[in-house]
Amino acid sequence: MSKGILIGGSDEGQVFLDPRYANRHGLIAGATGTGKTVTLQCLAEGFSDLGIPVFMADVKGDISGISQSGKPHRKVDERVAKIGIENYKQRGYPVAFWDVFGKKGTPVRSTISEMGPQLISRLLDLNETQESIITLVFEFADNEGMLLVDLSDLRTTLEYLGNNSKELGVGFSVSKASVNAILRRLLMLEREGGKQFFGEPALQLEDFMQLSRDGRGMINILAADTLIRSPRVYSTFLLWLLSELFENLPELGDPEQPVLVFFFDEAHLLFRDAPKALLEKIEQVVRLIRSKGVGIYFISQSPSDMPDNVLGQLGNRIQHALRAYTPKEQKAVKVAAQSFRANPNLDTVTAITELGIGEALVSTLQDNGIPMPVQRTLIRPPHSRMGKATMAERRAILDNDPNMNRYGKPFDPRSAHEVLLERTAARLKQQEETELQARAAKTKPKVRSSSRQSSSEAFFKSMMRSLGSAAGSSLGKKLFRGLLGSLIK
């Protein structure tokens, strides 16, 4: 019987990750160029072989080779022999390519409504006052069951609240200047790719959790080499995915193995500049999502990139080399060393600075969830190719990917933008009819502000009554949200 996922070999024997504790999360850390990507690739292969789907973002563009068989090489043979790997074979893995921009993979989209007010505010880098306005926008839309699908919906709803705050009542009073500031942020987000990301058809989580025909877990790779140039968009998108998994997957308790493993590369971007309230919710999601059968593995340069409350929840640790030239770097080495269960036969602080490429300090959870003493480990070679898949190889996979049939072509449903434009048109028509009736009766229409407001109120109440009957199935029912503001379906 397999001992689990083979990570590599040490002086004390082969080192494994037990799938029973894979949902206790993990950390892969180390300086640039020390071998974190290959370690990530080996773990993804191991999970896939156990029938566990994987999600990972390809930040540098060099993970896509996991879809192709590796090539024989003398150094690979030497490492296989040194670690004592039996029946080692080169092979490719089942991969689904995704891309927010739709160029290197199946387009992946969300809707404004699904992302929620808190993540949208983070995405736009809003201050507290501006965030409160976004919250009002969502409250207005949710109360009426009106979906915000794309940036046009958000923009139109913002403008509608700004122009009609008096008619909507004290609770929806907003500053026109603040609305204009948010609209400028929306324009910046559009230029960073937000226009492609928000829309329909939106991603369904079950499409991330598929198996291949031979029973291996699908490895979902998000092309992020362009997306990472907008760090806030990148980190907020991945946080939204975690939020969706947390809110919509059923409770499983303590499963024999995860239902999905989520690799979060460049993890420091998730926590950088995040307000305290959001950090607390992230920590809560990380703590609770394990009972949904999801394992999260953060990839970053140093454990010090993680908040202590998150770091304390990462049971499986793989630490590649760190440099220690400055006092700050020396402190980071000590933090990394202290995060391991001590091994009396190993000077952890010294070892971290001496590790070669493809070596790491490893401690995983063993029986009863107890961390094993840290071991200096030679990481095994992947079965798949180390490096990029060619565009032709990527295209061949996409041409046979059923996800392209579901998500390839965007469509624009009837949502807040259309509904509010209809309201505005109806309002103008009502005003024109009132003026015509007044002229026909040779009665001068009232021009004081109170009568004008009364007309607006009558229009608003009329449109409220029409919700649900004329606006489609998405309207007329209140929408409910979870911990990070994403929709609960």
ZIQUIQUI-V949986 format. One record per residue. N is the residue number from 1. SS is DSSP state (hx for helix, st for strand, lp for the rest). BURIAL is I if it has 16 or more other C-alpha atoms within 10 Angstrom, else O. D_LAST is the distance of its C-alpha to the last C-alpha in Angstrom with 1 decimal. Layout:
<<N:SS:BURIAL:D_LAST> <N:SS:BURIAL:D_LAST>>
This chain:
<<1:lp:O:39.5> <2:lp:O:37.8> <3:lp:O:37.8> <4:lp:I:34.6> <5:st:I:34.1> <6:st:I:37.5> <7:st:I:37.7> <8:st:I:41.4> <9:st:I:44.7> <10:st:I:46.7> <11:lp:O:50.2> <12:lp:O:48.7> <13:st:O:47.1> <14:st:I:43.8> <15:st:I:40.7> <16:st:I:37.4> <17:st:I:33.8> <18:lp:I:32.7> <19:hx:I:29.3> <20:hx:I:28.9> <21:hx:I:28.6> <22:hx:I:27.0> <23:hx:I:23.8> <24:hx:I:26.0> <25:lp:I:25.7> <26:st:I:28.7> <27:st:I:30.8> <28:st:I:32.8> <29:st:I:35.3> <30:lp:I:38.5> <31:lp:O:40.5> <32:lp:O:40.1> <33:lp:O:41.9> <34:lp:I:42.0> <35:lp:I:39.8> <36:hx:I:36.3> <37:hx:I:35.0> <38:hx:I:36.9> <39:hx:I:35.6> <40:hx:I:32.0> <41:hx:I:32.9> <42:hx:I:34.4> <43:hx:I:31.5> <44:hx:I:29.1> <45:hx:I:31.6> <46:hx:I:31.8> <47:hx:I:28.1> <48:hx:I:28.0> <49:hx:I:31.0> <50:lp:I:29.2> <51:lp:I:26.4> <52:lp:I:24.0> <53:st:I:22.0> <54:st:I:22.7> <55:st:I:21.5> <56:st:I:24.3> <57:st:I:25.3> <58:st:I:28.8> <59:lp:I:30.3> <60:lp:O:33.8> <61:lp:I:33.4> <62:lp:I:35.2> <63:lp:I:32.5> <64:hx:I:32.3> <65:hx:I:35.4> <66:hx:I:33.5> <67:hx:I:32.9> <68:lp:I:36.7> <69:st:I:39.3> <70:lp:I:41.4> <71:lp:O:45.1> <72:lp:O:47.9> <73:lp:O:49.6> <74:hx:O:52.3> <75:hx:O:50.4> <76:hx:I:47.5> <77:hx:O:49.9> <78:hx:O:51.5> <79:hx:I:48.3> <80:hx:I:47.2> <81:hx:O:50.6> <82:hx:O:50.6> <83:hx:I:47.2> <84:lp:O:48.2> <85:lp:I:45.3> <86:lp:O:46.1> <87:lp:O:45.2> <88:lp:O:43.9> <89:lp:O:43.0> <90:lp:O:41.7> <91:lp:O:38.6> <92:lp:I:35.6> <93:lp:I:32.0> <94:lp:I:29.0> <95:st:I:27.4> <96:st:I:24.7> <97:st:I:25.5> <98:st:I:23.1> <99:st:I:24.2> <100:lp:I:22.6> <101:lp:I:25.8> <102:lp:I:25.8> <103:lp:O:29.4> <104:lp:I:29.4> <105:lp:I:26.3> <106:st:I:23.3> <107:st:I:21.8> <108:lp:I:18.6> <109:lp:I:16.6> <110:st:I:13.8> <111:lp:I:13.2> <112:hx:I:14.5> <113:hx:I:11.5> <114:hx:I:9.4> <115:hx:I:12.4> <116:lp:I:13.0> <117:hx:I:16.4> <118:hx:I:17.8> <119:hx:I:17.5> <120:hx:I:18.7> <121:hx:I:21.6> <122:hx:I:22.5> <123:hx:I:22.4> <124:hx:I:24.8> <125:lp:I:26.9> <126:lp:I:26.9> <127:lp:O:29.0> <128:hx:O:28.0> <129:hx:O:28.9> <130:hx:I:27.1> <131:hx:I:23.9> <132:hx:I:24.1> <133:hx:I:24.3> <134:hx:I:21.2> <135:hx:I:19.4> <136:hx:I:21.0> <137:hx:I:19.8> <138:hx:I:16.1> <139:hx:I:16.9> <140:hx:I:18.7> <141:hx:I:16.1> <142:hx:I:13.2> <143:hx:O:15.6> <144:lp:I:16.4> <145:lp:I:13.0> <146:lp:I:14.7> <147:lp:I:13.0> <148:lp:I:15.0> <149:lp:I:15.2> <150:lp:I:18.5> <151:hx:I:21.3> <152:hx:I:23.0> <153:hx:I:20.2> <154:hx:I:20.5> <155:hx:I:24.3> <156:hx:I:24.6> <157:hx:I:22.5> <158:hx:I:24.6> <159:hx:I:27.7> <160:hx:I:26.8> <161:hx:I:26.4> <162:hx:I:29.6> <163:hx:I:31.5> <164:hx:I:30.4> <165:hx:I:29.9> <166:hx:I:32.8> <167:hx:I:31.4> <168:hx:I:27.9> <169:lp:O:29.6> <170:hx:O:30.4> <171:hx:O:26.9> <172:hx:I:26.2> <173:lp:I:29.6> <174:lp:I:29.5> <175:lp:I:32.4> <176:hx:O:33.2> <177:hx:O:34.6> <178:hx:I:31.4> <179:hx:I:29.4> <180:hx:O:31.9> <181:hx:O:31.7> <182:hx:I:27.9> <183:hx:I:28.6> <184:hx:O:31.2> <185:hx:O:28.7> <186:hx:I:26.4> <187:hx:O:29.5> <188:hx:O:30.1> <189:hx:I:26.5> <190:hx:O:27.0> <191:hx:O:30.2> <192:hx:I:28.6> <193:hx:I:26.3> <194:hx:I:23.3> <195:hx:I:23.8> <196:hx:I:23.1> <197:hx:I:20.1> <198:st:I:18.0> <199:lp:I:17.3> <200:st:I:16.0> <201:lp:I:15.5> <202:lp:I:13.1> <203:lp:I:13.1> <204:lp:O:11.0> <205:hx:O:11.5> <206:hx:O:13.1> <207:hx:O:15.9> <208:hx:I:16.9> <209:lp:I:17.4> <210:lp:I:20.1> <211:st:I:23.6> <212:lp:O:26.7> <213:lp:O:29.0> <214:lp:O:31.2> <215:lp:O:28.4> <216:lp:I:28.2> <217:st:I:25.0> <218:lp:I:24.2> <219:st:I:25.1> <220:st:I:22.8> <221:st:I:25.0> <222:st:I:24.0> <223:st:I:27.1> <224:lp:I:27.4> <225:lp:O:31.2> <226:lp:I:30.7> <227:hx:I:27.4> <228:hx:I:29.1> <229:hx:O:31.6> <230:lp:O:29.0> <231:hx:I:28.2> <232:hx:I:25.8> <233:hx:I:23.7> <234:hx:I:23.9> <235:hx:I:23.0> <236:hx:I:20.1> <237:hx:I:18.6> <238:hx:I:18.9> <239:hx:I:17.7> <240:hx:I:14.4> <241:hx:I:14.2> <242:hx:I:14.9> <243:hx:I:12.3> <244:hx:I:9.5> <245:hx:I:11.3> <246:hx:I:11.7> <247:hx:I:8.3> <248:hx:O:6.8> <249:lp:I:10.2> <250:lp:O:11.9> <251:lp:O:15.0> <252:lp:O:18.1> <253:lp:O:20.8> <254:lp:O:23.7> <255:lp:I:23.4> <256:lp:O:26.6> <257:lp:I:25.2> <258:lp:I:22.1> <259:lp:I:19.4> <260:st:I:19.4> <261:st:I:21.9> <262:st:I:21.2> <263:st:I:24.4> <264:st:I:24.4> <265:lp:I:27.7> <266:lp:I:29.5> <267:lp:I:27.5> <268:hx:I:29.8> <269:hx:I:28.1> <270:hx:I:24.9> <271:hx:I:27.1> <272:lp:O:29.7> <273:lp:O:29.8> <274:lp:O:26.5> <275:lp:O:26.8> <276:hx:O:27.2> <277:hx:O:24.0> <278:hx:O:21.9> <279:hx:I:24.1> <280:hx:O:23.4> <281:hx:O:19.6> <282:hx:I:20.2> <283:hx:I:22.6> <284:hx:O:20.1> <285:hx:I:17.5> <286:hx:I:20.4> <287:hx:I:21.6> <288:hx:O:18.6> <289:hx:I:16.9> <290:hx:I:20.0> <291:hx:I:18.8> <292:hx:I:15.8> <293:lp:I:18.7> <294:st:I:18.6> <295:st:I:22.0> <296:st:I:22.5> <297:st:I:26.0> <298:st:I:27.2> <299:st:I:30.1> <300:st:I:32.4> <301:lp:I:36.2> <302:lp:I:36.6> <303:hx:I:35.0> <304:hx:I:36.0> <305:hx:I:33.3> <306:lp:I:30.8> <307:lp:O:30.4> <308:hx:O:32.1> <309:hx:O:29.1> <310:hx:I:27.2> <311:hx:I:30.4> <312:lp:O:31.0> <313:lp:O:27.8> <314:lp:I:28.9> <315:lp:I:30.8> <316:st:I:32.0> <317:st:I:34.3> <318:st:I:36.1> <319:st:I:38.4> <320:lp:I:40.4> <321:lp:I:43.4> <322:lp:I:43.5> <323:lp:O:46.3> <324:lp:O:48.1> <325:lp:O:50.5> <326:lp:O:49.6> <327:hx:O:49.2> <328:hx:O:45.4> <329:hx:O:45.1> <330:hx:I:47.2> <331:hx:O:45.0> <332:hx:I:41.9> <333:hx:I:43.8> <334:hx:I:44.5> <335:hx:O:40.8> <336:hx:I:39.9> <337:hx:I:42.7> <338:hx:O:41.8> <339:lp:I:38.2> <340:lp:I:39.7> <341:lp:I:41.3> <342:lp:I:45.0> <343:lp:O:47.2> <344:lp:O:50.9> <345:lp:O:52.0> <346:lp:O:50.1> <347:lp:O:50.5> <348:hx:I:46.9> <349:hx:I:47.7> <350:hx:O:50.4> <351:hx:I:48.5> <352:hx:I:45.5> <353:hx:I:48.0> <354:hx:O:49.9> <355:lp:I:47.1> <356:lp:O:47.7> <357:lp:O:45.3> <358:lp:I:43.3> <359:st:I:44.0> <360:st:I:41.7> <361:st:I:41.7> <362:st:I:39.2> <363:st:I:37.9> <364:lp:I:35.2> <365:st:I:34.1> <366:lp:I:36.2> <367:hx:O:36.7> <368:hx:O:35.0> <369:hx:O:33.2> <370:lp:O:36.5> <371:st:I:37.1> <372:lp:I:40.1> <373:lp:I:42.9> <374:lp:I:42.5> <375:st:I:44.2> <376:st:I:45.5> <377:st:I:43.9> <378:st:I:44.7> <379:st:I:41.4> <380:lp:I:41.5> <381:lp:I:41.6> <382:lp:I:38.5> <383:lp:I:38.9> <384:st:I:37.5> <385:lp:I:39.0> <386:lp:I:39.2> <387:lp:I:38.6> <388:lp:I:37.0> <389:lp:I:36.4> <390:lp:O:38.3> <391:hx:O:36.6> <392:hx:O:38.0> <393:hx:O:36.4> <394:hx:I:33.0> <395:hx:O:33.4> <396:hx:O:34.3> <397:hx:I:31.0> <398:hx:I:28.9> <399:hx:O:30.8> <400:lp:O:29.7> <401:lp:I:26.1> <402:hx:O:23.7> <403:hx:I:21.1> <404:hx:I:23.6> <405:hx:O:23.2> <406:hx:I:19.4> <407:hx:I:19.6> <408:lp:O:23.2> <409:lp:O:23.4> <410:lp:O:21.4> <411:st:O:20.8> <412:lp:O:20.5> <413:lp:O:18.3> <414:lp:I:19.2> <415:lp:I:17.5> <416:hx:I:18.9> <417:hx:I:22.1> <418:hx:I:23.1> <419:hx:I:22.3> <420:hx:I:24.3> <421:hx:O:27.1> <422:hx:O:27.4> <423:hx:I:27.6> <424:hx:O:30.3> <425:hx:O:32.2> <426:hx:I:32.1> <427:hx:I:33.4> <428:hx:O:36.3> <429:hx:O:37.1> <430:hx:I:37.3> <431:hx:I:39.6> <432:hx:O:41.8> <433:hx:O:42.1> <434:hx:O:43.0> <435:hx:I:45.7> <436:hx:O:47.1> <437:hx:O:47.4> <438:hx:O:49.2> <439:hx:O:51.6> <440:hx:O:52.3> <441:lp:O:53.1> <442:lp:O:55.1> <443:lp:O:53.2> <444:lp:O:52.4> <445:lp:O:48.7> <446:lp:O:47.8> <447:lp:O:47.1> <448:lp:O:46.4> <449:hx:O:43.1> <450:hx:O:42.1> <451:hx:O:42.3> <452:hx:O:40.3> <453:hx:O:37.6> <454:hx:O:37.8> <455:hx:I:37.2> <456:hx:I:34.1> <457:hx:I:32.7> <458:hx:O:33.5> <459:hx:I:31.7> <460:hx:I:28.6> <461:hx:O:28.5> <462:hx:O:29.0> <463:hx:I:26.1> <464:hx:O:23.8> <465:hx:O:24.9> <466:hx:O:24.2> <467:lp:I:20.4> <468:lp:I:18.3> <469:lp:O:21.5> <470:lp:O:22.4> <471:lp:I:19.5> <472:lp:O:17.3> <473:lp:O:14.2> <474:lp:I:12.1> <475:lp:I:14.5> <476:lp:I:15.7> <477:lp:O:12.6> <478:lp:O:11.8> <479:lp:I:8.8> <480:lp:O:8.2> <481:st:I:8.8> <482:lp:O:9.8> <483:lp:O:13.3> <484:lp:I:13.9> <485:lp:I:12.1> <486:lp:I:9.2> <487:st:I:6.0> <488:lp:O:3.8> <489:lp:O:0.0>>
